[in-house]
Amino acid sequence: AEVEIPPGREGLRDEQDVLQALCELRGQHPEMRRAIVKLEHSHWDEGDALVTLPESDSREEIRQALHRMVVPIPGEDATTFLARFATTGGVVEELFEDVRHVASGQARINPRGSVMLTSTHDEIRGGPAGLASEGCRFPDRPCW
């Protein structure tokens, strides 16, 4: 489908896994400046936190950056977010900068396994970290 997918790690269980994933990704992609930590299960915009990586590849400095991450729920801090992460697990991905629209779709799968696309839309992103959903545009913009 020629959809660009950010480098990332899945199947992460806890803070140590997240730290290891950030260190590995930074080692493989030294130009990476920010990453998203995503909970496996969450409601709407409550499951994505943003880590701004340091200039250094030092594990300790990356750990400190993890504890300064921008979290999605007002009043929450990195420790609370990481505790939620430990209950659900999740992924870490490089943040593609300046993404303002995210294609999304819904499908219906019947009991026989047939899949039917029912709708598509562009999620319009914004907010302080650029991750908050600010609305949708139906149908999605064709990308071909």
C-alpha positions as CSV (number, residue, x, y, z in Angstrom):
1,A,0.0,0.0,0.0
2,E,3.1,2.2,0.1
3,V,2.2,3.5,3.5
4,E,5.2,4.9,5.4
5,I,5.5,3.2,8.8
6,P,7.7,4.6,11.5
7,P,10.5,2.5,13.0
8,G,9.4,1.1,16.4
9,R,9.2,-1.8,18.8
10,E,6.2,-3.7,19.9
11,G,5.4,-6.2,22.6
12,L,6.8,-3.9,25.3
13,R,5.8,-4.7,28.9
14,D,7.3,-2.1,31.3
15,E,9.5,1.0,31.7
16,Q,12.7,-1.1,31.2
17,D,11.4,-2.4,27.9
18,V,10.5,1.2,26.8
19,L,14.0,2.5,27.8
20,Q,15.6,-0.4,25.9
21,A,13.5,0.3,22.8
22,L,14.3,4.0,22.9
23,C,18.0,3.3,23.1
24,E,17.9,0.7,20.3
25,L,15.9,3.0,18.0
26,R,18.2,5.9,18.7
27,G,21.2,3.8,17.9
28,Q,19.7,2.7,14.6
29,H,18.2,6.1,13.7
30,P,20.6,8.7,15.2
31,E,18.5,11.5,13.5
32,M,15.4,10.6,15.6
33,R,14.5,13.5,17.9
34,R,11.1,12.4,19.3
35,A,9.3,9.2,19.9
36,I,5.8,8.2,20.9
37,V,5.1,5.7,23.7
38,K,1.7,4.1,23.1
39,L,-0.4,2.1,25.5
40,E,-1.8,-1.2,24.0
41,H,-5.3,-0.3,25.4
42,S,-6.5,3.2,26.0
43,H,-9.5,5.5,25.5
44,W,-9.2,8.0,22.6
45,D,-6.2,10.3,23.1
46,E,-5.2,9.0,26.6
47,G,-2.7,6.4,25.4
48,D,0.0,8.4,23.6
49,A,2.9,10.1,25.4
50,L,5.7,12.1,23.7
51,V,9.4,11.7,24.5
52,T,11.9,14.3,23.3
53,L,15.3,12.6,23.1
54,P,18.5,14.2,24.3
55,E,21.4,15.0,21.9
56,S,23.4,12.3,23.7
57,D,22.9,8.6,23.2
58,S,23.6,8.0,26.8
59,R,21.2,5.4,28.4
60,E,20.9,7.6,31.5
61,E,20.1,10.7,29.6
62,I,17.5,8.8,27.5
63,R,16.0,7.5,30.8
64,Q,15.8,11.1,32.1
65,A,14.1,12.2,28.9
66,L,11.6,9.3,29.3
67,H,10.7,10.7,32.8
68,R,10.2,14.2,31.3
69,M,7.8,12.9,28.6
70,V,4.7,14.9,27.7
71,V,1.7,12.8,28.9
72,P,-1.8,12.9,27.6
73,I,-3.9,13.4,30.8
74,P,-3.7,16.7,32.7
75,G,-2.3,16.1,36.2
76,E,-0.7,12.9,35.2
77,D,3.1,12.5,35.2
78,A,5.6,10.2,33.5
79,T,5.6,7.8,36.6
80,T,1.8,7.5,36.4
81,F,1.8,7.0,32.7
82,L,4.5,4.3,32.9
83,A,2.5,2.6,35.6
84,R,-0.5,2.5,33.2
85,F,1.9,1.2,30.5
86,A,2.9,-1.7,32.8
87,T,-0.7,-2.8,33.1
88,T,-1.4,-2.9,29.4
89,G,2.0,-3.0,27.6
90,G,2.4,-1.2,24.3
91,V,4.8,0.1,21.7
92,V,7.4,2.8,21.0
93,E,7.6,4.5,17.6
94,E,9.6,7.3,16.1
95,L,7.5,10.4,15.7
96,F,7.2,11.5,12.2
97,E,7.3,15.3,12.5
98,D,4.7,17.6,11.0
99,V,2.0,15.0,10.5
100,R,-1.3,16.8,10.6
101,H,-3.7,14.2,9.1
102,V,-3.8,10.5,9.9
103,A,-5.8,8.2,7.6
104,S,-8.3,6.0,9.5
105,G,-10.9,3.6,8.5
106,Q,-13.5,1.2,9.8
107,A,-14.3,-2.3,8.5
108,R,-17.0,-4.9,9.2
109,I,-15.9,-8.5,9.4
110,N,-18.8,-11.0,9.2
111,P,-18.9,-14.4,10.8
112,R,-17.5,-16.0,7.7
113,G,-14.5,-13.8,7.7
114,S,-15.4,-11.5,4.8
115,V,-14.1,-7.9,5.3
116,M,-16.0,-4.9,4.0
117,L,-14.7,-1.4,4.3
118,T,-17.5,0.8,5.7
119,S,-15.9,4.2,6.0
120,T,-12.7,6.2,5.8
121,H,-11.7,9.5,7.2
122,D,-8.7,11.7,8.0
123,E,-8.1,12.4,11.6
124,I,-7.0,16.0,12.0
125,R,-4.2,16.3,14.6
126,G,-3.1,19.2,16.8
127,G,-2.6,20.2,20.4
128,P,0.6,20.9,22.2
129,A,2.3,17.7,21.2
130,G,0.5,17.4,17.8
131,L,-1.1,14.1,18.9
132,A,-4.6,15.3,20.0
133,S,-7.5,14.6,17.7
134,E,-9.1,17.8,16.7
135,G,-11.7,16.4,14.4
136,C,-12.2,14.4,11.2
137,R,-12.7,15.0,7.5
138,F,-15.0,12.5,5.7
139,P,-14.1,10.8,3.4
140,D,-10.3,10.7,3.7
141,R,-8.1,12.5,1.2
142,P,-7.0,10.2,-1.6
143,C,-3.2,9.7,-1.3
144,W,-2.6,8.2,-4.7
